[in-house]
């Protein structure tokens, strides 16, 4: 049912955009209003979540580590797994953000004959996640040719690298194939694996199906059902320059694609996808593990009048003596 509800939500979004533009003539609504509202919700939501996280008190270094902490000189430490300096934290964060290093360590376990618990490597999830995120980033950067005029130089470089094999006309971009393959793996993995299917929620299936629909409509427009790219660029340039123009030559398929992207942007800050920003504010990742070298005092603690043992002993000295209890200070 979780899958069906998610599939139904994506299908309704597609049908809504199709009916609104193909029959209803609501091109301005789907081409200007919805994208503008989605961008506002995306930016406002991300800023709100980041500010809220940044204001959360983190008085102590609570890093998550997988290696030896720096201590004595003759004990070998792990500067990346257990960093004790800012440079080490930067290195660990870079490996986490660009290469998903913690996910690379992921293992699987299963019971063999006789109830023996066996651990094994599980690199497929790491590879699929890496391929998806990098392909998604490359595709977003390639789309800058629709948002900016003149087109940035890096867009041409990316397109040449992405279409290196020059398969067919138009050129087949490898990122288009890779993102669909990685998304399919991540989706069917949740269906095929019973344990993962049991703990998966609508909030896990819906973003996957939504991004699959976005990628699929984009592939359809590029390779099968053509649309007027000049008109598309005119629309997008108008949006980004706050002077919206809605050309008539744009096909309904593009509005479906654009509406699905708008839904993703509006949904993004309230979903698990916001980890894109949250990873940089995670205290388990962005703090050094130097508690043996530096004392961390909670700056949010209100000043408290301390009643030491010596003061307590002086206050009840006579009673303690009368009870025959030994005193620290005679």
Sine and cosine of phi, psi and omega as CSV:
sin_phi,cos_phi,sin_psi,cos_psi,sin_omega,cos_omega
0.00,0.00,-0.57,0.82,0.02,-1.00
-0.89,0.46,-0.65,0.76,0.02,-1.00
-0.92,0.39,-0.68,0.73,-0.03,-1.00
-0.90,0.44,-0.66,0.75,0.03,-1.00
-0.89,0.46,-0.68,0.74,0.01,-1.00
-0.91,0.41,-0.69,0.72,0.03,-1.00
-0.89,0.45,-0.62,0.78,0.02,-1.00
-0.91,0.42,-0.66,0.75,0.00,-1.00
-0.89,0.45,-0.68,0.73,0.02,-1.00
-0.93,0.38,-0.65,0.76,0.00,-1.00
-0.90,0.44,-0.66,0.75,0.03,-1.00
-0.90,0.44,-0.63,0.78,0.04,-1.00
-0.88,0.47,-0.68,0.73,0.02,-1.00
-0.90,0.43,-0.72,0.69,-0.01,-1.00
-0.90,0.43,-0.63,0.78,0.00,-1.00
-0.88,0.48,-0.71,0.70,0.01,-1.00
-0.93,0.36,-0.61,0.79,-0.02,-1.00
-0.91,0.41,-0.76,0.65,-0.02,-1.00
-0.91,0.42,-0.65,0.76,-0.05,-1.00
-0.91,0.42,-0.53,0.85,-0.04,-1.00
-0.98,-0.20,-0.58,0.81,-0.04,-1.00
-0.98,0.20,-0.57,0.82,-0.06,-1.00
-0.90,-0.44,-0.58,0.81,-0.09,-1.00
-1.00,0.08,-0.27,0.96,-0.01,-1.00
0.93,0.36,0.43,0.90,-0.05,-1.00
-1.00,-0.03,0.78,0.63,-0.06,-1.00
-0.92,0.40,-0.62,0.79,0.00,-1.00
-0.92,0.39,-0.62,0.79,0.00,-1.00
-0.89,0.45,-0.72,0.69,-0.05,-1.00
-1.00,0.10,-0.37,0.93,-0.03,-1.00
-1.00,-0.08,-0.35,0.94,-0.08,-1.00
-0.79,-0.62,-0.81,0.58,-0.14,-0.99
-0.92,0.40,-0.82,0.58,-0.04,-1.00
-0.87,0.49,-0.72,0.69,0.04,-1.00
-0.88,0.48,-0.64,0.77,-0.01,-1.00
-0.91,0.42,-0.69,0.73,0.03,-1.00
-0.90,0.44,-0.66,0.76,-0.02,-1.00
-0.90,0.44,-0.68,0.73,0.02,-1.00
-0.90,0.43,-0.66,0.75,0.04,-1.00
-0.89,0.47,-0.73,0.69,0.00,-1.00
-0.90,0.44,-0.61,0.79,0.02,-1.00
-0.90,0.44,-0.79,0.62,-0.04,-1.00
-0.92,0.40,-0.71,0.70,0.00,-1.00
-0.89,0.45,-0.68,0.73,-0.02,-1.00
-0.91,0.41,-0.68,0.74,0.01,-1.00
-0.90,0.43,-0.71,0.70,0.00,-1.00
-0.89,0.46,-0.67,0.74,0.00,-1.00
-0.89,0.46,-0.72,0.69,-0.02,-1.00
-0.91,0.42,-0.67,0.75,-0.02,-1.00
-0.91,0.41,-0.70,0.72,0.01,-1.00
-0.90,0.44,-0.65,0.76,0.01,-1.00
-0.90,0.43,-0.67,0.74,0.04,-1.00
-0.91,0.42,-0.68,0.73,-0.06,-1.00
-0.90,0.43,-0.48,0.88,-0.01,-1.00
-1.00,0.10,-0.12,0.99,0.00,-1.00
-0.96,0.29,0.77,-0.64,-0.03,-1.00
-0.93,0.37,0.74,-0.67,0.08,-1.00
-0.77,-0.63,0.99,0.17,-0.13,-0.99
-0.96,0.28,-0.42,0.91,-0.08,-1.00
-0.84,-0.55,0.41,-0.91,0.06,-1.00
-0.98,0.18,0.92,-0.39,-0.08,-1.00
-0.87,-0.49,0.80,0.61,-0.08,-1.00
-0.93,0.36,0.50,-0.86,0.14,-0.99
-0.99,-0.12,0.84,-0.54,-0.12,-0.99
-0.82,-0.57,0.37,-0.93,0.04,-1.00
-0.75,-0.66,0.24,0.97,-0.06,-1.00
-0.57,-0.82,-0.02,-1.00,-0.04,-1.00
-0.95,0.32,0.76,-0.65,0.06,-1.00
-0.96,0.28,0.50,-0.87,0.03,-1.00
-0.94,0.33,0.82,-0.57,0.01,-1.00
-0.63,-0.77,-0.98,-0.18,0.00,-1.00
-0.99,0.15,0.46,-0.89,-0.08,-1.00
-0.88,0.47,-0.53,0.85,-0.07,-1.00
-1.00,0.04,0.03,1.00,0.09,-1.00
-0.97,-0.22,0.86,-0.50,-0.04,-1.00
-0.94,0.33,0.81,-0.58,-0.01,-1.00
-0.98,-0.21,0.15,-0.99,0.03,-1.00
-0.93,-0.36,0.99,-0.13,-0.11,-0.99
-0.92,0.40,-0.40,0.92,0.01,-1.00
-0.99,-0.12,-0.66,0.75,0.02,-1.00
-0.97,0.26,-0.50,0.87,-0.03,-1.00
-0.66,-0.75,0.93,0.36,-0.13,-0.99
-0.94,0.35,0.63,-0.78,0.05,-1.00
-0.93,-0.37,0.03,1.00,-0.03,-1.00
-0.71,-0.71,0.23,-0.97,0.02,-1.00
-0.90,0.44,-0.62,0.78,0.02,-1.00
-0.88,0.48,-0.66,0.75,0.04,-1.00
-0.90,0.43,-0.62,0.79,0.04,-1.00
-0.90,0.44,-0.67,0.74,0.03,-1.00
-0.88,0.48,-0.67,0.74,0.02,-1.00
-0.90,0.44,-0.69,0.73,0.01,-1.00
-0.91,0.40,-0.67,0.74,0.02,-1.00
-0.90,0.44,-0.64,0.77,0.01,-1.00
-0.89,0.45,-0.70,0.72,0.03,-1.00
-0.91,0.42,-0.57,0.82,0.00,-1.00
-0.94,0.33,-0.70,0.71,-0.08,-1.00
-0.95,0.30,-0.69,0.73,-0.12,-0.99
-1.00,-0.04,-0.42,0.91,-0.11,-0.99
-0.76,-0.65,0.05,1.00,0.06,-1.00
0.80,0.61,0.81,0.59,-0.13,-0.99
-0.88,0.47,-0.61,0.79,0.00,-1.00
-0.92,0.38,-0.56,0.83,0.04,-1.00
-0.95,0.33,-0.47,0.88,0.05,-1.00
-0.89,0.45,-0.46,0.89,0.01,-1.00
-0.99,0.17,-0.07,1.00,-0.09,-1.00
-0.86,0.51,0.67,-0.75,0.03,-1.00
-0.80,-0.59,0.30,-0.95,0.08,-1.00
-0.87,-0.50,0.44,-0.90,0.04,-1.00
-0.71,-0.70,0.54,-0.84,0.01,-1.00
-0.46,-0.89,0.42,-0.91,0.01,-1.00
-1.00,0.00,0.83,-0.56,0.06,-1.00
-1.00,-0.08,-0.04,-1.00,0.01,-1.00
-0.84,0.55,0.73,-0.69,-0.01,-1.00
1.00,0.04,0.13,0.99,0.03,-1.00
0.97,0.23,0.35,0.94,-0.01,-1.00
-0.99,0.14,0.80,-0.60,0.00,-1.00
-1.00,0.07,0.86,-0.52,-0.07,-1.00
-0.87,-0.49,0.74,-0.67,0.05,-1.00
-0.98,-0.20,0.60,-0.80,0.02,-1.00
-0.55,-0.83,0.14,-0.99,-0.01,-1.00
-0.96,0.27,0.54,-0.84,0.03,-1.00
-0.67,-0.74,0.94,0.34,-0.08,-1.00
-1.00,0.03,-0.20,0.98,-0.05,-1.00
-0.91,0.41,-0.62,0.78,0.03,-1.00
-0.90,0.43,-0.68,0.73,0.03,-1.00
-0.88,0.48,-0.70,0.71,-0.03,-1.00
-0.91,0.42,-0.70,0.72,0.00,-1.00
-0.90,0.43,-0.67,0.75,0.04,-1.00
-0.90,0.44,-0.66,0.75,0.00,-1.00
-0.91,0.42,-0.71,0.70,-0.01,-1.00
-0.89,0.45,-0.70,0.72,-0.02,-1.00
-0.88,0.47,-0.78,0.63,-0.08,-1.00
-0.91,0.42,-0.67,0.74,0.01,-1.00
-0.93,0.37,-0.64,0.77,0.04,-1.00
-0.90,0.43,-0.67,0.74,0.02,-1.00
-0.88,0.48,-0.69,0.73,0.01,-1.00
-0.89,0.45,-0.70,0.71,-0.01,-1.00
-0.89,0.45,-0.66,0.75,0.00,-1.00
-0.91,0.42,-0.67,0.74,0.03,-1.00
-0.88,0.47,-0.69,0.72,0.01,-1.00
-0.91,0.41,-0.60,0.80,0.05,-1.00
-0.89,0.45,-0.52,0.85,-0.02,-1.00
-0.95,0.31,-0.13,0.99,0.04,-1.00
-0.89,0.46,-0.31,0.95,0.04,-1.00
-0.92,0.39,-0.33,0.94,0.05,-1.00
-1.00,0.00,-0.32,0.95,-0.11,-0.99
-0.99,-0.14,-0.41,0.91,-0.14,-0.99
-0.81,-0.59,0.55,-0.83,0.06,-1.00
-0.64,-0.77,0.87,-0.49,0.05,1.00
-0.95,0.30,0.31,-0.95,-0.01,-1.00
-0.93,0.37,0.77,-0.63,0.01,-1.00
-0.85,0.52,0.49,-0.87,-0.05,-1.00
-0.89,0.45,-0.61,0.79,-0.08,-1.00
-0.90,0.44,-0.42,0.91,0.01,-1.00
-0.91,0.41,-0.69,0.72,0.04,-1.00
-0.90,0.44,-0.64,0.77,0.03,-1.00
-0.89,0.45,-0.71,0.71,0.01,-1.00
-0.89,0.46,-0.67,0.74,0.00,-1.00
-0.90,0.44,-0.63,0.78,0.02,-1.00
-0.92,0.40,-0.66,0.75,0.02,-1.00
-0.94,0.33,-0.66,0.75,-0.03,-1.00
-0.92,0.38,-0.57,0.82,0.00,-1.00
-0.98,-0.21,0.59,0.81,-0.10,-0.99
-0.85,0.52,-0.59,0.81,-0.10,-0.99
-0.98,0.19,-0.26,0.97,0.06,-1.00
0.79,0.61,0.78,0.62,0.00,-1.00
-1.00,0.01,0.93,-0.36,0.08,-1.00
0.96,0.28,-0.02,-1.00,0.06,-1.00
-0.75,-0.67,0.83,-0.55,0.01,1.00
-0.92,0.38,0.26,-0.97,-0.05,-1.00
-0.86,0.51,0.72,-0.70,0.03,-1.00
-0.99,0.16,0.88,-0.48,0.04,-1.00
-1.00,0.08,0.77,-0.64,-0.02,-1.00
-0.91,0.41,-0.52,0.85,-0.02,-1.00
-0.90,0.44,-0.49,0.87,0.03,-1.00
-0.91,0.41,-0.66,0.75,0.01,-1.00
-0.95,0.31,-0.70,0.71,-0.07,-1.00
-0.90,0.43,-0.64,0.77,-0.04,-1.00
-0.93,0.37,-0.63,0.78,0.05,-1.00
-0.92,0.38,-0.63,0.78,0.04,-1.00
-0.91,0.42,-0.70,0.71,-0.01,-1.00
-0.92,0.40,-0.67,0.75,0.03,-1.00
-0.90,0.43,-0.64,0.77,0.03,-1.00
-0.89,0.46,-0.67,0.74,0.03,-1.00
-0.89,0.47,-0.73,0.69,-0.03,-1.00
-0.90,0.43,-0.57,0.82,0.01,-1.00
-0.96,0.29,-0.79,0.62,-0.05,-1.00
-0.93,0.36,-0.42,0.91,0.08,-1.00
-0.88,0.48,-0.63,0.78,0.03,-1.00
-0.94,0.33,-0.43,0.91,-0.01,-1.00
-1.00,0.09,-0.67,0.74,-0.12,-0.99
-0.97,0.24,-0.64,0.77,-0.05,-1.00
-0.99,0.16,0.91,-0.41,-0.08,-1.00
-0.86,0.51,-0.68,0.73,-0.03,-1.00
-0.90,0.44,-0.64,0.76,-0.01,-1.00
-0.95,0.30,-0.60,0.80,0.04,-1.00
-0.90,0.44,-0.57,0.82,-0.03,-1.00
-0.92,0.40,-0.62,0.78,-0.07,-1.00
-1.00,-0.08,-0.09,1.00,-0.03,-1.00
-0.97,0.26,0.60,-0.80,-0.02,-1.00
-0.89,-0.45,0.11,-0.99,0.08,-1.00
-0.86,0.51,-0.58,0.81,0.01,-1.00
-0.92,0.39,-0.20,0.98,0.10,-0.99
-1.00,-0.03,-0.65,0.76,-0.06,-1.00
-0.98,0.19,-0.65,0.76,-0.11,-0.99
-0.87,0.50,-0.76,0.65,0.02,-1.00
-0.88,0.48,-0.61,0.79,0.01,-1.00
-0.89,0.46,-0.76,0.65,-0.01,-1.00
-0.91,0.41,-0.59,0.81,0.01,-1.00
-0.91,0.42,-0.71,0.70,0.01,-1.00
-0.93,0.37,-0.59,0.80,0.09,-1.00
-0.87,0.50,-0.68,0.73,0.02,-1.00
-0.90,0.43,-0.63,0.77,0.04,-1.00
-0.89,0.45,-0.73,0.68,0.00,-1.00
-0.90,0.43,-0.65,0.76,-0.03,-1.00
-0.91,0.41,-0.68,0.73,0.03,-1.00
-0.92,0.39,-0.58,0.82,0.07,-1.00
-0.91,0.42,-0.67,0.74,0.04,-1.00
-0.90,0.43,-0.65,0.76,0.03,-1.00
-0.87,0.49,-0.68,0.73,-0.01,-1.00
-0.92,0.39,-0.58,0.82,-0.07,-1.00
-0.98,0.21,-0.66,0.75,-0.19,-0.98
-0.95,-0.32,-0.34,0.94,-0.14,-0.99
-0.81,-0.58,-0.86,0.52,-0.04,-1.00
-0.96,-0.28,0.99,-0.16,-0.15,-0.99
-0.95,0.32,0.49,-0.87,0.12,-0.99
-0.73,-0.68,0.31,-0.95,-0.05,-1.00
-0.97,0.23,0.97,-0.23,-0.05,-1.00
-0.94,0.35,-0.50,0.87,0.04,-1.00
-0.90,0.43,-0.68,0.73,0.03,-1.00
-0.92,0.39,-0.61,0.79,0.04,-1.00
-0.88,0.47,-0.71,0.70,0.01,-1.00
-0.91,0.42,-0.59,0.81,0.04,-1.00
-0.89,0.46,-0.67,0.74,0.04,-1.00
-0.90,0.44,-0.73,0.69,-0.06,-1.00
-0.93,0.37,-0.63,0.78,0.06,-1.00
-0.89,0.45,-0.60,0.80,0.05,-1.00
-0.91,0.41,-0.63,0.78,0.04,-1.00
-0.89,0.45,-0.73,0.68,-0.09,-1.00
-0.97,0.24,-0.33,0.94,0.07,-1.00
-0.99,-0.13,0.12,0.99,-0.01,-1.00
0.83,0.55,0.59,0.81,0.11,-0.99
-0.71,-0.70,0.94,0.35,-0.17,-0.99
-0.89,0.45,0.72,-0.69,0.10,-1.00
-0.76,-0.64,0.75,-0.66,-0.02,-1.00
-0.91,-0.40,0.99,-0.12,0.03,-1.00
-0.92,0.40,0.40,-0.91,-0.04,-1.00
-1.00,0.05,-0.23,0.97,-0.14,-0.99
-1.00,0.09,0.02,1.00,-0.07,-1.00
-0.99,0.14,0.72,-0.70,-0.04,-1.00
-0.98,0.21,0.41,-0.91,0.04,-1.00
-0.86,0.51,-0.49,0.87,0.00,-1.00
-0.87,0.50,-0.60,0.80,0.03,-1.00
-0.91,0.41,-0.65,0.76,0.01,-1.00
-0.91,0.41,-0.56,0.83,0.10,-0.99
-0.88,0.47,-0.74,0.68,0.02,-1.00
-0.86,0.51,-0.71,0.70,-0.03,-1.00
-0.92,0.38,-0.62,0.78,0.00,-1.00
-0.93,0.37,-0.63,0.78,0.05,-1.00
-0.90,0.44,-0.64,0.77,0.08,-1.00
-0.89,0.45,-0.64,0.77,0.03,-1.00
-0.90,0.44,-0.66,0.75,0.05,-1.00
-0.88,0.48,-0.68,0.74,0.01,-1.00
-0.89,0.47,-0.70,0.72,0.00,-1.00
-0.90,0.44,-0.68,0.73,-0.01,-1.00
-0.93,0.36,-0.56,0.83,-0.04,-1.00
-0.99,0.16,-0.40,0.92,-0.15,-0.99
-0.80,0.61,-0.81,0.59,-0.09,-1.00
-0.90,0.43,-0.41,0.91,-0.04,-1.00
-1.00,-0.09,0.09,1.00,-0.11,-0.99
-0.91,-0.42,0.00,-1.00,0.06,-1.00
-0.94,0.34,-0.26,0.97,-0.02,-1.00
-0.91,0.41,-0.30,0.95,-0.05,-1.00
-0.94,0.35,-0.04,1.00,0.10,-1.00
-0.87,0.49,-0.28,0.96,0.09,-1.00
-0.82,0.57,-0.64,0.77,0.05,-1.00
-1.00,-0.05,-0.53,0.85,-0.09,-1.00
-0.92,0.38,-0.45,0.89,-0.03,-1.00
-0.86,0.51,-0.53,0.85,-0.04,-1.00
-0.98,0.22,-0.28,0.96,-0.02,-1.00
-0.93,-0.35,0.21,0.98,0.00,-1.00
-0.98,0.18,0.89,-0.46,-0.03,-1.00
-0.91,0.41,-0.37,0.93,0.04,-1.00
-0.96,0.27,-0.19,0.98,-0.03,-1.00
-0.89,-0.45,-0.58,0.81,-0.16,-0.99
-0.99,-0.14,0.19,0.98,0.02,-1.00
-0.90,-0.44,0.54,-0.84,0.06,-1.00
-0.99,0.11,0.47,-0.88,0.00,-1.00
-0.99,-0.15,0.98,0.20,-0.06,-1.00
-0.87,-0.50,0.51,0.86,-0.06,-1.00
-0.92,0.40,-0.34,0.94,0.05,-1.00
-0.99,0.15,-0.29,0.96,-0.04,-1.00
-0.97,-0.25,-0.38,0.93,-0.09,-1.00
-0.64,-0.77,0.70,-0.71,0.05,-1.00
-1.00,0.08,0.80,-0.59,-0.01,-1.00
-0.97,-0.22,0.88,-0.47,0.00,-1.00
-0.96,-0.29,0.74,-0.67,-0.03,-1.00
-0.90,0.43,0.92,-0.39,-0.04,-1.00
-0.96,0.27,-0.22,0.97,-0.03,-1.00
-1.00,-0.01,-0.11,0.99,0.00,-1.00
-0.93,0.36,0.77,-0.63,0.07,-1.00
-0.96,0.29,0.54,-0.84,0.01,-1.00
-0.88,0.48,0.76,-0.66,-0.04,-1.00
-0.85,-0.53,0.72,-0.69,0.06,-1.00
-0.95,0.31,0.86,-0.51,-0.08,-1.00
-1.00,-0.02,0.73,-0.69,0.06,-1.00
-0.94,-0.34,0.99,-0.14,-0.09,-1.00
-0.95,0.31,0.21,-0.98,0.02,-1.00
-0.91,0.42,-0.62,0.79,0.01,-1.00
-0.87,0.49,-0.67,0.74,0.02,-1.00
-0.92,0.40,-0.63,0.78,0.03,-1.00
-0.91,0.42,-0.64,0.77,0.00,-1.00
-0.91,0.41,-0.66,0.76,0.03,-1.00
-0.91,0.42,-0.58,0.81,-0.04,-1.00
-0.93,0.37,-0.61,0.79,-0.06,-1.00
-0.91,-0.40,0.48,0.88,-0.10,-1.00
-0.86,0.52,-0.75,0.67,-0.08,-1.00
-0.91,0.42,-0.63,0.77,0.01,-1.00
-0.92,0.38,-0.61,0.79,0.00,-1.00
-0.92,0.39,-0.68,0.74,0.05,-1.00
-0.88,0.48,-0.71,0.71,-0.02,-1.00
-0.88,0.48,-0.49,0.87,0.00,-1.00
-1.00,0.07,-0.05,1.00,0.03,-1.00
0.97,0.24,0.37,0.93,-0.01,-1.00
-1.00,-0.02,0.74,-0.67,-0.02,-1.00
-0.91,0.42,0.56,-0.83,-0.01,-1.00
-0.96,-0.27,0.52,-0.86,0.07,-1.00
-0.94,0.34,-0.65,0.76,-0.05,-1.00
-0.82,-0.57,0.90,-0.44,-0.01,-1.00
-0.98,0.21,0.00,0.00,0.00,0.00
